[in-house]
């Protein structure tokens, strides 16, 4: 695997002054792509939520909604 340096080479980059600076009105060189930027991701599940956690969340939401509905009915009556 070879390492790609993200820094521009001042000798070969157009628009750079001798010290590596950029003259006024000139756009600095863009960063190069870093294909080796992060670790290789080996575990990436293709599906979203599994059924059990989703079912637990739905049950909790329904129970909270039922509680507030019952509380509102008690306040009205």
C-alpha positions, 0 to 999 in steps of 0.5 A: 500500500502506498501513502499519498501525501495530501500536501502540494509540492511547491515546486510543481504546483502552479500559482504558488510563490517561492515560499509556498504562499499564494499571491493575492487573487489566486486560488490555493490548490485543493486538497487531494483525496485521501483513500486511506483516510480511515479504518476498513469497515468490516461490519455494516449491517444492510438492514435497519432496525430489527423487529424487537427494538422497534416493537418495544419503542412502539409499545412504549409510545402507545402506553405513553399516549394512552396515559395522556389520553386517560389523564385528559379524559379524567380532567374533562370529566 
